[in-house]
């Protein structure tokens, strides 16, 4: 089990080329002490259909070093806020195919309430703060995803420029 | 000046240099970008963006130090 520089509980967060939820959960569980009674887990994956259109892939663009620093800060702050025994957040970078896991979050605590609340808050923060953007490739073209759900067709975006 | 994601497409470049008068604020730079790239102005004027000045999230009234590196990016879409 590794610890972060602030001596908070097991907090490991970062970006990876591949997210393997089974292995990550096993690692997280093996790092826990006997006082932990709950581990809340979230796994995000690429949807195959959006707005009725077949999706081929998502391309995750990550701005470093801000993205990794922000993930680590979210982990540390939420661990402290909820008194977690452990927290792990791993986010995909690069190309992701339909069905591929792209986000793994595990929050561990003595009781279920803290773990579940932390899980929800970490998820929302990662979606809005993590310096990550998605390009969605689907049967009717490419779309930039902005925020939670706004989609902008890629070609349309570049043609709106006044200067080349 | 660096552009990310959708904004890189609109500007059709990853980065460029922009000169502003001394004492300029982030708001002044945003105005220049909106005039230069109409597609970008659509988002900037609605506040649909995040800006980093020298690696830190900045507010519109923040003054830009000499040789600042500014990154403008659309709303984050993690997960």
Boltz contact constraints between the chains, C-beta under 6 A:
constraints:
  - contact:
      token1: [A, 44]
      token2: [B, 79]
      max_distance: 6.0
  - contact:
      token1: [A, 61]
      token2: [B, 5]
      max_distance: 6.0
  - contact:
      token1: [A, 63]
      token2: [B, 4]
      max_distance: 6.0
  - contact:
      token1: [A, 103]
      token2: [B, 79]
      max_distance: 6.0
  - contact:
      token1: [A, 126]
      token2: [B, 78]
      max_distance: 6.0
  - contact:
      token1: [A, 126]
      token2: [B, 79]
      max_distance: 6.0
  - contact:
      token1: [A, 127]
      token2: [B, 78]
      max_distance: 6.0
  - contact:
      token1: [A, 127]
      token2: [B, 79]
      max_distance: 6.0
  - contact:
      token1: [A, 128]
      token2: [B, 76]
      max_distance: 6.0
  - contact:
      token1: [A, 130]
      token2: [B, 78]
      max_distance: 6.0
  - contact:
      token1: [A, 132]
      token2: [B, 78]
      max_distance: 6.0
  - contact:
      token1: [A, 133]
      token2: [B, 5]
      max_distance: 6.0
  - contact:
      token1: [A, 133]
      token2: [B, 77]
      max_distance: 6.0
  - contact:
      token1: [A, 134]
      token2: [B, 77]
      max_distance: 6.0
  - contact:
      token1: [A, 144]
      token2: [B, 6]
      max_distance: 6.0
  - contact:
      token1: [A, 145]
      token2: [B, 77]
      max_distance: 6.0
  - contact:
      token1: [A, 146]
      token2: [B, 74]
      max_distance: 6.0
  - contact:
      token1: [A, 146]
      token2: [B, 75]
      max_distance: 6.0
  - contact:
      token1: [A, 147]
      token2: [B, 75]
      max_distance: 6.0
  - contact:
      token1: [A, 147]
      token2: [B, 77]
      max_distance: 6.0
  - contact:
      token1: [A, 152]
      token2: [B, 6]
      max_distance: 6.0
  - contact:
      token1: [A, 157]
      token2: [B, 6]
      max_distance: 6.0
  - contact:
      token1: [A, 157]
      token2: [B, 9]
      max_distance: 6.0
  - contact:
      token1: [A, 157]
      token2: [B, 10]
      max_distance: 6.0
  - contact:
      token1: [A, 158]
      token2: [B, 9]
      max_distance: 6.0
  - contact:
      token1: [A, 160]
      token2: [B, 38]
      max_distance: 6.0
  - contact:
      token1: [A, 160]
      token2: [B, 39]
      max_distance: 6.0
  - contact:
      token1: [A, 161]
      token2: [B, 10]
      max_distance: 6.0
  - contact:
      token1: [A, 161]
      token2: [B, 12]
      max_distance: 6.0
  - contact:
      token1: [A, 161]
      token2: [B, 37]
      max_distance: 6.0
  - contact:
      token1: [A, 161]
      token2: [B, 39]
      max_distance: 6.0
  - contact:
      token1: [A, 162]
      token2: [B, 37]
      max_distance: 6.0
  - contact:
      token1: [A, 162]
      token2: [B, 38]
      max_distance: 6.0
  - contact:
      token1: [A, 163]
      token2: [B, 36]
      max_distance: 6.0
  - contact:
      token1: [A, 164]
      token2: [B, 12]
      max_distance: 6.0
